[in-house]
Amino acid sequence: MHLVDTLRYCLRNSRPNCRSFIGKVLVSLVPIRELTRLSNKALPKIQKDWIPNCELDPFWGQFIEDADKWEAQQI
């Protein structure tokens, strides 16, 4: 709830005349959350199937390493 309160505060300051905007923002977060869930589900398969067979840009290699570290910390 702290994040929602912070979001509400920020939106009140940036859009004082638009009271329904917080609802629109929160509704928009649902599909983003689903995309995150799907991407987290697909990442192990991508790592297993694609990474050994191709050269990645260093940026993506670092991204995958960071994702692995983050996932290990969540468990």
Helices and strands as residue ranges (DSSP letters): H 2-14, H 21-49, G 51-53, H 58-74
